[in-house]
Amino acid sequence: MPGYKHPCPYCSKFIDSGVAACPFCGVTDPFTQGRCPDCRAPLQPGWIACPKCGRSLTAAETQTRTPAKPVPPETPAAPAPAAPGAGRCTGCGAALPAGARFCTECGTLVG
């Protein structure tokens, strides 16, 4: 059963409230401010102790986080440059090695 979606506090895209990380900006636990280092219970700003295990917390452990920078997608590798004297396949446009009789990519007979 689908639940009500909430806006991510970091990127404002609508996401499920129970996600481990925002799929758009990459922030882990976007609806909590942090987690206890010992028991991983969600923490809110200003808390001085973990409500689950009782561990004393520092101010740095309950501060707000900033989203991670998105990783740019990998660009596909450029095709290898053709050797001098080689041409291109008329079937698929792939670079042909010098003296080739058939395209190594699609099998087209080179004229």
C-alpha positions, -999 to +999 in steps of 0.1 A: +000+000+000+016+033-010+021+059+017+020+096+016+051+112+002+069+140+019+093+166+004+129+160+011+142+188+033+174+191+012+161+190-024+123+194-021+115+163-043+087+142-030+099+109-015+086+081+008+091+090+045+108+056+053+137+058+028+173+052+039+186+079+014+170+104-009+172+090-044+175+126-059+201+143-037+217+114-019+213+125+017+211+095+041+181+096+065+167+128+051+140+131+077+163+128+107+192+151+117+216+123+125+220+089+141+235+078+174+271+065+169+264+035+192+229+022+185+221+042+152+188+055+166+175+087+149+185+120+166+170+155+165+189+188+169+194+199+205+192+165+221+220+159+247+214+121+251+203+093+228+166+084+236+173+047+229+207+039+246+213+070+268+247+078+253+257+115+258+258+134+226+280+162+214+266+192+195+284+180+164+265+147+164+231+165+163+238+192+138+221+194+104+238+178+075+243+191+040+236+170+010+264+152-008+273+165-042+258+144-069+282+122-087+281+130-124+273+100-146+302+084-164+305+095-200+309+066-225+344+061-239+350+078-272+355+053-301+391+046-309+405+068-336+409+052-370+444+042-381+458+062-409+446+050-442+415+033-426+379+043-434+345+040-418+320+012-422+291+021-445+268-001-424+274+012-388+300+039-391+326+022-370+362+028-376+379+002-398+414-010-394+436-006-425+431-034-450+400-048-434+376-067-456+347-069-431+335-045-403+345-059-369+313-044-354+285-053-377+301-077-403+294-055-434+315-063-464+339-034-470+340-024-506 
